[in-house]
Amino acid sequence: MPNEEYIEAVLTLVERIPPGRVMSYGAVAEWVRERCGRGSARTVGNVMARYGGGVPWHRVVAANGRLQPGLEERARRLLTAEGVPFRGERVDMARAQWWPEEP
């Protein structure tokens, strides 16, 4: 399990994702890895599953735009309300993906 620094970095970043935008688990992992030196998309998924209830968890999706298994309906409602574009059942990553401007 990741340490507190890693968990905090993931949750802080997810809190920064603006409404109407998303990041993939891999993008979150890449950003956090640049700061903490470790982590993977799977680790981000574990952090989100255990600790992500207090942040906009629905804004973190698979790289292909697929929504969180078991939470697809709820995530889609939340994302649609924020204006996130979809292509069928998946988020249109080309239009919705976000990356923090500051390091």
C-alpha positions as CSV (number, residue, x, y, z in Angstrom):
1,M,0.0,0.0,0.0
2,P,1.3,3.5,-0.8
3,N,2.5,5.8,1.9
4,E,0.7,8.9,3.2
5,E,2.7,11.2,1.0
6,Y,1.6,9.4,-2.1
7,I,-2.0,9.1,-1.0
8,E,-2.1,12.9,-0.2
9,A,-0.5,13.7,-3.6
10,V,-3.1,11.7,-5.5
11,L,-6.0,13.1,-3.6
12,T,-4.7,16.7,-3.8
13,L,-4.3,16.4,-7.6
14,V,-7.8,14.9,-8.0
15,E,-9.3,17.8,-6.1
16,R,-7.7,20.1,-8.6
17,I,-9.3,18.6,-11.7
18,P,-11.8,21.2,-12.8
19,P,-15.5,20.4,-13.4
20,G,-16.0,19.3,-17.0
21,R,-12.6,17.8,-17.3
22,V,-11.0,14.4,-16.4
23,M,-7.7,12.7,-15.9
24,S,-6.9,9.1,-16.6
25,Y,-5.5,6.9,-13.8
26,G,-2.2,6.7,-15.7
27,A,-2.0,10.5,-16.1
28,V,-2.5,10.9,-12.4
29,A,0.2,8.3,-11.7
30,E,2.6,10.1,-14.1
31,W,2.1,13.5,-12.5
32,V,2.4,12.0,-8.9
33,R,5.4,9.9,-10.0
34,E,7.2,13.1,-11.1
35,R,6.8,14.4,-7.5
36,C,7.0,11.3,-5.4
37,G,9.2,9.1,-7.6
38,R,6.9,6.1,-7.6
39,G,3.4,4.9,-8.4
40,S,1.3,3.4,-11.2
41,A,-2.2,3.6,-12.6
42,R,-3.1,0.6,-10.5
43,T,-1.8,2.2,-7.4
44,V,-3.8,5.4,-8.2
45,G,-6.9,3.1,-8.6
46,N,-6.2,1.6,-5.2
47,V,-5.9,5.0,-3.6
48,M,-9.1,6.2,-5.2
49,A,-11.0,3.0,-4.1
50,R,-9.9,3.3,-0.5
51,Y,-9.7,7.1,0.1
52,G,-11.3,8.8,-2.9
53,G,-14.8,9.3,-1.5
54,G,-14.1,12.9,-0.4
55,V,-12.7,14.1,-3.8
56,P,-14.3,14.3,-7.3
57,W,-13.5,10.6,-7.9
58,H,-15.7,10.6,-11.0
59,R,-13.2,12.8,-12.8
60,V,-10.6,10.0,-12.9
61,V,-11.3,7.5,-15.6
62,A,-9.5,4.8,-17.7
63,A,-7.2,6.0,-20.4
64,N,-9.7,4.9,-23.0
65,G,-12.5,6.9,-21.3
66,R,-14.1,4.0,-19.6
67,L,-15.9,4.8,-16.3
68,Q,-15.2,3.1,-13.0
69,P,-16.6,-0.4,-13.0
70,G,-19.7,-0.7,-10.8
71,L,-20.0,3.1,-10.6
72,E,-20.6,3.8,-14.3
73,E,-24.2,5.1,-14.0
74,R,-23.4,7.4,-11.1
75,A,-20.2,8.7,-12.7
76,R,-21.9,9.3,-16.0
77,R,-24.6,11.3,-14.3
78,L,-22.1,13.4,-12.5
79,L,-19.8,14.0,-15.5
80,T,-22.8,14.7,-17.8
81,A,-24.0,17.4,-15.3
82,E,-20.5,19.0,-15.5
83,G,-20.6,19.0,-19.3
84,V,-18.0,16.3,-19.9
85,P,-18.3,15.2,-23.6
86,F,-18.9,11.5,-24.3
87,R,-18.4,9.2,-27.3
88,G,-21.0,6.5,-26.8
89,E,-20.4,5.0,-23.3
90,R,-16.9,6.5,-22.8
91,V,-15.6,9.9,-22.1
92,D,-14.2,11.7,-25.1
93,M,-10.7,11.9,-23.8
94,A,-9.5,14.1,-26.7
95,R,-11.8,16.8,-25.6
96,A,-12.1,16.3,-21.9
97,Q,-8.6,15.4,-20.7
98,W,-6.9,17.8,-18.3
99,W,-3.3,18.3,-17.2
100,P,-2.2,20.7,-14.4
101,E,-0.3,23.7,-15.7
102,E,1.9,24.1,-12.7
103,P,4.4,21.5,-11.5
